[in-house]
Structure formats: C-alpha cells, structure tokens
Amino acid sequence: MHEFVILLNGELKTYHNYDDIPEQFDNLIKFKPVIPEPPHEEHQHDEIGEWNKKLQELMKREKNASRN
C-alpha cells in the first residue's frame, strides 16, 4: 500500500492514494509508493517511471518549501 505523509496546518496526515493529497500543504514528510518486485511487466515500468514526476509535483505544491 502506498504511503504519503504530509504536514497540513501543523498536523500529520497520511494518504494511501496519491490523488487524495490536497493541492496545497505545508510540507511533504514521506513519499513511499509501492514498487512491485521484479521482473516488471511493461505497464509496471510505465507506472514506476511516473513516480518521480509525481514526487516533483508534490514538492511544487508545498507551501513551506524552500525556494532558492
């Protein structure tokens, strides 16, 4: 089961579905998608390849992210 933990208004919130994560939150605490054991089928490779993009998107949605 995926596990995504965010800090929202001083409270830790855990989500198991990426799509349930709010559009804005204070900080991303944990990003732990489930990666199936190899060997992988082609559709699994596609899904695995999307997780980095999703992590980058969440980091942009952080309200308290450090902006250099």
MOPAC internal coordinates of N, CA, C and O (Angstrom, degrees):
PM7 1SCF
backbone

  N    0.0000 0     0.00 0     0.00 0    0    0    0
  C    1.4460 1     0.00 0     0.00 0    1    0    0
  C    1.5269 1   108.02 1     0.00 0    2    1    0
  O    1.2310 1   120.47 1   -48.48 1    3    2    1
  N    1.3385 1   116.70 1   131.52 1    3    2    1
  C    1.4633 1   121.50 1   177.11 1    5    3    2
  C    1.5290 1   109.04 1   -60.78 1    6    5    3
  O    1.2310 1   121.15 1   -27.20 1    7    6    5
  N    1.3451 1   115.40 1   152.80 1    7    6    5
  C    1.4583 1   120.04 1   175.25 1    9    7    6
  C    1.5225 1   108.88 1  -140.25 1   10    9    7
  O    1.2310 1   121.36 1   -60.78 1   11   10    9
  N    1.3316 1   115.00 1   119.22 1   11   10    9
  C    1.4523 1   122.34 1   177.81 1   13   11   10
  C    1.5166 1   106.68 1  -126.73 1   14   13   11
  O    1.2310 1   120.53 1   -56.67 1   15   14   13
  N    1.3286 1   116.60 1   123.33 1   15   14   13
  C    1.4595 1   121.01 1  -179.06 1   17   15   14
  C    1.5235 1   107.96 1  -118.14 1   18   17   15
  O    1.2310 1   121.23 1   -49.44 1   19   18   17
  N    1.3201 1   115.25 1   130.56 1   19   18   17
  C    1.4594 1   121.37 1   177.25 1   21   19   18
  C    1.5140 1   109.54 1  -125.20 1   22   21   19
  O    1.2310 1   121.45 1   -20.45 1   23   22   21
  N    1.3289 1   114.83 1   159.55 1   23   22   21
  C    1.4575 1   121.48 1   170.37 1   25   23   22
  C    1.5183 1   106.66 1  -102.24 1   26   25   23
  O    1.2310 1   120.83 1   -58.33 1   27   26   25
  N    1.3133 1   116.02 1   121.67 1   27   26   25
  C    1.4606 1   121.81 1  -178.28 1   29   27   26
  C    1.5225 1   108.66 1  -132.27 1   30   29   27
  O    1.2310 1   121.01 1   -65.69 1   31   30   29
  N    1.3193 1   115.67 1   114.31 1   31   30   29
  C    1.4752 1   121.15 1  -179.55 1   33   31   30
  C    1.5210 1   112.03 1    54.11 1   34   33   31
  O    1.2310 1   120.60 1  -137.58 1   35   34   33
  N    1.3351 1   116.46 1    42.42 1   35   34   33
  C    1.4606 1   121.64 1   177.66 1   37   35   34
  C    1.5080 1   115.27 1    78.40 1   38   37   35
  O    1.2310 1   119.74 1  -174.14 1   39   38   37
  N    1.3091 1   118.10 1     5.86 1   39   38   37
  C    1.4624 1   122.38 1  -177.71 1   41   39   38
  C    1.5277 1   110.31 1  -122.89 1   42   41   39
  O    1.2310 1   120.67 1   -44.88 1   43   42   41
  N    1.3371 1   116.33 1   135.12 1   43   42   41
  C    1.4547 1   120.39 1   176.15 1   45   43   42
  C    1.5217 1   109.87 1   -77.49 1   46   45   43
  O    1.2310 1   121.12 1   -48.99 1   47   46   45
  N    1.3144 1   115.47 1   131.01 1   47   46   45
  C    1.4674 1   121.97 1   178.97 1   49   47   46
  C    1.5210 1   107.72 1  -123.94 1   50   49   47
  O    1.2310 1   120.27 1   -45.61 1   51   50   49
  N    1.3245 1   117.10 1   134.39 1   51   50   49
  C    1.4551 1   122.57 1   179.65 1   53   51   50
  C    1.5217 1   109.52 1  -110.84 1   54   53   51
  O    1.2310 1   121.51 1   -44.66 1   55   54   53
  N    1.3295 1   114.71 1   135.34 1   55   54   53
  C    1.4650 1   122.05 1   178.43 1   57   55   54
  C    1.5173 1   108.50 1  -127.31 1   58   57   55
  O    1.2310 1   121.29 1   -33.24 1   59   58   57
  N    1.3125 1   115.14 1   146.76 1   59   58   57
  C    1.4654 1   121.12 1   177.54 1   61   59   58
  C    1.5215 1   110.93 1  -112.31 1   62   61   59
  O    1.2310 1   120.75 1   169.95 1   63   62   61
  N    1.3097 1   116.18 1   -10.05 1   63   62   61
  C    1.4593 1   122.16 1   177.79 1   65   63   62
  C    1.5300 1   107.12 1  -119.12 1   66   65   63
  O    1.2310 1   120.42 1   -60.44 1   67   66   65
  N    1.3184 1   116.81 1   119.56 1   67   66   65
  C    1.4679 1   121.70 1  -178.56 1   69   67   66
  C    1.5242 1   111.51 1   -52.82 1   70   69   67
  O    1.2310 1   120.01 1   139.09 1   71   70   69
  N    1.3049 1   117.58 1   -40.91 1   71   70   69
  C    1.4626 1   122.32 1  -175.86 1   73   71   70
  C    1.5298 1   113.45 1   -68.01 1   74   73   71
  O    1.2310 1   119.64 1   166.84 1   75   74   73
  N    1.3246 1   118.28 1   -13.16 1   75   74   73
  C    1.4612 1   121.91 1   178.60 1   77   75   74
  C    1.5313 1   113.02 1   -85.58 1   78   77   75
  O    1.2310 1   120.00 1   168.80 1   79   78   77
  N    1.3299 1   117.60 1   -11.20 1   79   78   77
  C    1.4583 1   121.32 1  -177.21 1   81   79   78
  C    1.5343 1   108.69 1   -69.36 1   82   81   79
  O    1.2310 1   120.05 1   -48.14 1   83   82   81
  N    1.3461 1   117.50 1   131.86 1   83   82   81
  C    1.4654 1   120.28 1  -178.57 1   85   83   82
  C    1.5378 1   112.43 1   -60.80 1   86   85   83
  O    1.2310 1   121.18 1   -21.95 1   87   86   85
  N    1.3200 1   115.34 1   158.05 1   87   86   85
  C    1.4672 1   121.17 1   179.95 1   89   87   86
  C    1.5241 1   112.13 1   -65.12 1   90   89   87
  O    1.2310 1   119.75 1   149.34 1   91   90   89
  N    1.3160 1   118.08 1   -30.66 1   91   90   89
  C    1.4601 1   122.07 1   176.56 1   93   91   90
  C    1.5092 1   109.46 1  -134.17 1   94   93   91
  O    1.2310 1   121.43 1   -36.40 1   95   94   93
  N    1.3159 1   114.87 1   143.60 1   95   94   93
  C    1.4583 1   122.37 1   177.42 1   97   95   94
  C    1.5148 1   107.16 1  -155.93 1   98   97   95
  O    1.2310 1   120.36 1   -10.52 1   99   98   97
  N    1.3345 1   116.93 1   169.48 1   99   98   97
  C    1.4611 1   120.19 1  -175.86 1  101   99   98
  C    1.5249 1   111.80 1   -73.19 1  102  101   99
  O    1.2310 1   120.11 1   122.92 1  103  102  101
  N    1.3145 1   117.40 1   -57.08 1  103  102  101
  C    1.4635 1   121.33 1  -178.64 1  105  103  102
  C    1.5190 1   111.27 1  -147.78 1  106  105  103
  O    1.2310 1   121.41 1   -30.99 1  107  106  105
  N    1.3122 1   114.91 1   149.01 1  107  106  105
  C    1.4572 1   121.85 1   171.51 1  109  107  106
  C    1.5196 1   107.25 1   -87.45 1  110  109  107
  O    1.2310 1   120.27 1   -56.99 1  111  110  109
  N    1.3051 1   117.08 1   123.01 1  111  110  109
  C    1.4611 1   122.18 1  -176.74 1  113  111  110
  C    1.5251 1   111.05 1  -100.05 1  114  113  111
  O    1.2310 1   120.59 1   136.09 1  115  114  113
  N    1.3211 1   116.47 1   -43.91 1  115  114  113
  C    1.4650 1   120.33 1  -177.28 1  117  115  114
  C    1.5176 1   110.08 1  -141.87 1  118  117  115
  O    1.2310 1   121.41 1   -45.84 1  119  118  117
  N    1.3213 1   114.90 1   134.16 1  119  118  117
  C    1.4637 1   122.24 1   177.40 1  121  119  118
  C    1.5192 1   105.84 1  -129.74 1  122  121  119
  O    1.2310 1   120.97 1   -77.61 1  123  122  121
  N    1.3364 1   115.74 1   102.39 1  123  122  121
  C    1.4595 1   119.79 1  -174.01 1  125  123  122
  C    1.5377 1   109.73 1  -135.96 1  126  125  123
  O    1.2310 1   120.75 1  -100.74 1  127  126  125
  N    1.3391 1   116.17 1    79.26 1  127  126  125
  C    1.4671 1   118.24 1   174.69 1  129  127  126
  C    1.5243 1   109.91 1   -74.21 1  130  129  127
  O    1.2310 1   120.73 1   -25.43 1  131  130  129
  N    1.2982 1   116.21 1   154.57 1  131  130  129
  C    1.4594 1   120.88 1   177.14 1  133  131  130
  C    1.5319 1   108.14 1   -83.41 1  134  133  131
  O    1.2310 1   121.04 1   -55.48 1  135  134  133
  N    1.3104 1   115.63 1   124.52 1  135  134  133
  C    1.4583 1   121.83 1   176.02 1  137  135  134
  C    1.5269 1   106.38 1  -108.44 1  138  137  135
  O    1.2310 1   119.99 1   -58.73 1  139  138  137
  N    1.3275 1   117.63 1   121.27 1  139  138  137
  C    1.4689 1   119.06 1  -178.56 1  141  139  138
  C    1.5292 1   111.55 1   -66.15 1  142  141  139
  O    1.2310 1   121.21 1   -27.70 1  143  142  141
  N    1.3031 1   115.30 1   152.30 1  143  142  141
  C    1.4630 1   121.64 1   177.77 1  145  143  142
  C    1.5294 1   109.97 1   -65.47 1  146  145  143
  O    1.2310 1   120.24 1   -36.01 1  147  146  145
  N    1.3357 1   117.15 1   143.99 1  147  146  145
  C    1.4692 1   119.11 1   175.83 1  149  147  146
  C    1.5244 1   110.30 1   -70.74 1  150  149  147
  O    1.2310 1   119.23 1   -19.69 1  151  150  149
  N    1.2708 1   119.08 1   160.31 1  151  150  149
  C    1.4621 1   126.84 1     3.28 1  153  151  150
  C    1.5269 1   110.32 1   -76.56 1  154  153  151
  O    1.2310 1   121.18 1   -31.12 1  155  154  153
  N    1.3276 1   115.35 1   148.88 1  155  154  153
  C    1.4596 1   121.54 1  -178.15 1  157  155  154
  C    1.5190 1   111.00 1  -100.59 1  158  157  155
  O    1.2310 1   122.02 1   -34.76 1  159  158  157
  N    1.3238 1   113.75 1   145.24 1  159  158  157
  C    1.4601 1   120.38 1   172.19 1  161  159  158
  C    1.5269 1   107.56 1   -83.32 1  162  161  159
  O    1.2310 1   120.28 1   -15.94 1  163  162  161
  N    1.3203 1   117.06 1   164.06 1  163  162  161
  C    1.4677 1   121.47 1  -176.12 1  165  163  162
  C    1.5293 1   112.02 1   -56.49 1  166  165  163
  O    1.2310 1   119.85 1   136.31 1  167  166  165
  N    1.3371 1   117.89 1   -43.69 1  167  166  165
  C    1.4703 1   119.36 1  -179.61 1  169  167  166
  C    1.5279 1   111.68 1   -65.06 1  170  169  167
  O    1.2310 1   120.47 1   150.06 1  171  170  169
  N    1.3352 1   116.70 1   -29.94 1  171  170  169
  C    1.4641 1   119.85 1   177.40 1  173  171  170
  C    1.5250 1   110.44 1   -70.14 1  174  173  171
  O    1.2310 1   120.03 1   141.48 1  175  174  173
  N    1.3293 1   117.55 1   -38.52 1  175  174  173
  C    1.4643 1   120.84 1   175.94 1  177  175  174
  C    1.5251 1   110.04 1   -60.46 1  178  177  175
  O    1.2310 1   120.38 1   138.51 1  179  178  177
  N    1.3148 1   116.88 1   -41.49 1  179  178  177
  C    1.4677 1   121.03 1   178.98 1  181  179  178
  C    1.5306 1   110.61 1   -61.81 1  182  181  179
  O    1.2310 1   120.84 1   134.36 1  183  182  181
  N    1.3284 1   116.00 1   -45.64 1  183  182  181
  C    1.4660 1   120.48 1  -179.56 1  185  183  182
  C    1.5263 1   110.92 1   -64.77 1  186  185  183
  O    1.2310 1   120.14 1   136.07 1  187  186  185
  N    1.3144 1   117.34 1   -43.93 1  187  186  185
  C    1.4660 1   121.43 1   179.46 1  189  187  186
  C    1.5267 1   109.91 1   -60.42 1  190  189  187
  O    1.2310 1   120.58 1   139.65 1  191  190  189
  N    1.3281 1   116.50 1   -40.35 1  191  190  189
  C    1.4520 1   121.14 1   179.49 1  193  191  190
  C    1.5153 1   113.88 1   -64.14 1  194  193  191
  O    1.2310 1   119.70 1   157.73 1  195  194  193
  N    1.3132 1   118.18 1   -22.27 1  195  194  193
  C    1.4658 1   122.25 1  -179.92 1  197  195  194
  C    1.5249 1   113.23 1   -81.65 1  198  197  195
  O    1.2310 1   119.44 1   160.25 1  199  198  197
  N    1.3327 1   118.68 1   -19.75 1  199  198  197
  C    1.4598 1   120.16 1  -174.58 1  201  199  198
  C    1.5269 1   112.85 1   -64.06 1  202  201  199
  O    1.2310 1   119.33 1   143.41 1  203  202  201
  N    1.3186 1   118.88 1   -36.59 1  203  202  201
  C    1.4627 1   119.74 1   178.10 1  205  203  202
  C    1.5283 1   110.43 1   -63.71 1  206  205  203
  O    1.2310 1   120.09 1   138.69 1  207  206  205
  N    1.3191 1   117.43 1   -41.31 1  207  206  205
  C    1.4660 1   120.91 1   177.91 1  209  207  206
  C    1.5316 1   110.28 1   -62.06 1  210  209  207
  O    1.2310 1   120.72 1   139.52 1  211  210  209
  N    1.3176 1   116.23 1   -40.48 1  211  210  209
  C    1.4656 1   119.98 1  -179.85 1  213  211  210
  C    1.5327 1   111.07 1   -67.15 1  214  213  211
  O    1.2310 1   120.32 1   142.16 1  215  214  213
  N    1.3303 1   116.99 1   -37.84 1  215  214  213
  C    1.4655 1   120.55 1   176.52 1  217  215  214
  C    1.5269 1   109.95 1   -62.70 1  218  217  215
  O    1.2310 1   120.16 1   134.19 1  219  218  217
  N    1.3174 1   117.29 1   -45.81 1  219  218  217
  C    1.4646 1   121.18 1   178.89 1  221  219  218
  C    1.5332 1   110.87 1   -60.26 1  222  221  219
  O    1.2310 1   120.31 1   140.01 1  223  222  221
  N    1.3183 1   117.00 1   -39.99 1  223  222  221
  C    1.4674 1   121.24 1   178.54 1  225  223  222
  C    1.5339 1   110.77 1   -63.36 1  226  225  223
  O    1.2310 1   120.17 1   135.82 1  227  226  225
  N    1.3264 1   117.28 1   -44.18 1  227  226  225
  C    1.4670 1   119.87 1   178.96 1  229  227  226
  C    1.5206 1   111.01 1   -62.53 1  230  229  227
  O    1.2310 1   120.15 1   140.64 1  231  230  229
  N    1.3092 1   117.33 1   -39.36 1  231  230  229
  C    1.4571 1   120.47 1  -179.78 1  233  231  230
  C    1.5344 1   110.91 1   -63.57 1  234  233  231
  O    1.2310 1   119.87 1   147.51 1  235  234  233
  N    1.3164 1   117.85 1   -32.49 1  235  234  233
  C    1.4626 1   121.48 1   176.61 1  237  235  234
  C    1.5252 1   111.24 1   -70.98 1  238  237  235
  O    1.2310 1   120.50 1   153.63 1  239  238  237
  N    1.3053 1   116.65 1   -26.37 1  239  238  237
  C    1.4693 1   121.27 1  -176.70 1  241  239  238
  C    1.5281 1   113.05 1   -84.80 1  242  241  239
  O    1.2310 1   119.91 1   173.01 1  243  242  241
  N    1.3328 1   117.78 1    -6.99 1  243  242  241
  C    1.4547 1   120.79 1   178.85 1  245  243  242
  C    1.5253 1   110.54 1   -69.24 1  246  245  243
  O    1.2310 1   120.40 1   -50.75 1  247  246  245
  N    1.3211 1   116.83 1   129.25 1  247  246  245
  C    1.4656 1   121.53 1   178.03 1  249  247  246
  C    1.5316 1   110.61 1   -73.57 1  250  249  247
  O    1.2310 1   119.71 1   145.45 1  251  250  249
  N    1.3239 1   118.17 1   -34.55 1  251  250  249
  C    1.4539 1   122.21 1  -174.99 1  253  251  250
  C    1.5213 1   112.87 1  -102.75 1  254  253  251
  O    1.2310 1   120.31 1  -160.28 1  255  254  253
  N    1.3108 1   117.02 1    19.72 1  255  254  253
  C    1.4657 1   120.23 1   179.94 1  257  255  254
  C    1.5184 1   109.89 1   -66.84 1  258  257  255
  O    1.2310 1   121.03 1   -34.73 1  259  258  257
  N    1.3020 1   115.63 1   145.27 1  259  258  257
  C    1.4493 1   120.89 1   176.08 1  261  259  258
  C    1.5193 1   109.01 1   -71.11 1  262  261  259
  O    1.2310 1   120.35 1   -53.24 1  263  262  261
  N    1.3044 1   116.93 1   126.76 1  263  262  261
  C    1.4606 1   122.16 1  -179.67 1  265  263  262
  C    1.5176 1   109.23 1  -110.04 1  266  265  263
  O    1.2310 1   120.00 1   -72.28 1  267  266  265
  N    1.3157 1   117.60 1   107.72 1  267  266  265
  C    1.4666 1   121.32 1   179.78 1  269  267  266
  C    1.4986 1   110.28 1   -90.80 1  270  269  267
  O    1.2310 1   120.10 1   180.00 1  271  270  269

